[in-house]
Amino acid sequence: INLPAHTVVIKGTEVYNPDKGGFTDLSMLDVMQIFGRAGRPQYGTSGEAVLITTQKSLPRYLALLTDQMPIESCFI
């Protein structure tokens, strides 16, 4: 389902993982997938994404969002 939005809020980054029998942090892939719903070009010119997490998890998410390696690809 295509559900674009101007603003996306992730309120809390811990989700229950039945395999581990407890709570784990959202993966960066999940965060980027959710943030990708904010500000789709065909629906608006800008978008906002808000991540609400614990003080303990904040450095991890900041590093993952700001210290990314460039992705390169090519067709042969």
N, C-alpha and C positions, 0 to 999 in steps of 0.2 A: 504494500500500500504506500503510495506516495503522499506523505504528510509534511509538506514544507511549513516552516514557521519563521517568523522574524526573530524571535527570541527563544532560546533553548536553555533550560535550567536543569542541571543534574544536582539534586538535593541528596547528598550522601553517596559515598562511593563504595560502601560495603554491601555485598550481596551474599546470600546464603549459598554455599557450595556443598551439596549432599555427599559428594565423593570424599571431601575432607572433613565433613561433619561439623562445619563451622562457617564463619563469615570470612570472605576474602575480598580484596580490593578489585574494583573493575579493571579490566585490562585496558591498555592504551588504545587498542583496536576498537573496543566498545565505546570508549570516550570519543574517539575521532568519528566513529559512525554516527553517534548521537549529535555531536557538534555539526556534522555535515548537513543536518536538517535545517540549520539556521541560514537564512538569507540566500535562497536559491535564485540564480540570475533571472530566470524567467518570471519570478514572482516579486522581486524587489531588487533594490540596488545595494542593500547592506543587510547584515544580520549580526546578532549578538549571541554569545554563548557564555553561560555562567556555570562554574563548577564550585559546589559547596562541599568541602571535605574536612577532615580532622587536621589539626596542627601537625600531627605525626606523619600524615600522608601527603601533606602539601609539597614538601621538597621533591618527592618522587614525581608527582604530576607536573610540577613546574619544569623539572629537568626533561621529562618526556615530551612536553609541549614545545620547549624552546631550544633544546639541544639535538635537533633531528639531523640525520645525515641525508644528503640529497639522494633522490632516487633517479637512476638513469636506466633507460631502456632503448633498444633499437631493433629494427626489423632487418633480417638478412634476406 
